[in-house]
Amino acid sequence: MVVTKSNIYSESYTQLKSLIDSNITDPITNSTSSTRKWIYTFVPDVKSYGFKGLPFIVINPPSTEFNERTFNTEREDNLSFEIEVYSLFKDMSSFEDISNELFSLFSTTANIDTMIGVNMDDLTIEDGGAEDMGDFNNQRVIVRSFTVSFKVNVSE
């Protein structure tokens, strides 16, 4: 499905999550087709019974910036997603592997073409750095954030 004015939030999130889910290796299952819940919309309740453990990825809902174009017939929306990678401090290799895969994911021609095909183009990714979160459910956790931005052209 293509991102349009009527589905800009839901479909852009779905497309980004699908791209990440099918290309980033879950270090627990060592698979890109993991059945383990490890990609979330918000930081999960780490004390809940259903929590599947670290590491995990959070794809925050997009923020948009609207830019008008010619005669109000078209508009260009800038979408930005904050993506966070959470891992145990003692498991830096998984943390770095996920971070490397995530950053590389958005630099391949095939993946860029995939996103252009669903009306998400002019991709940029910015590494926001890593931060020690301190105690997180009685374990030391580190998080790295990325901002991934796209332009979406929609007709009025």
Secondary structure, 3 states (H helix, E strand, C coil): CCCCHHHHHHHHHHHHHHHHHHHCCECCCCECCCCCCCEECCCCCCCCCCCCCCCEEEECCCEEEEEECHHHCEEEEEEEEEEEEEEEHHHHHHHHHHHHHHHHHCCCHHHHHHHHHCCCEEEEEEEEEEEEEEECCCCEEEEEEEEEEEEEEEEC
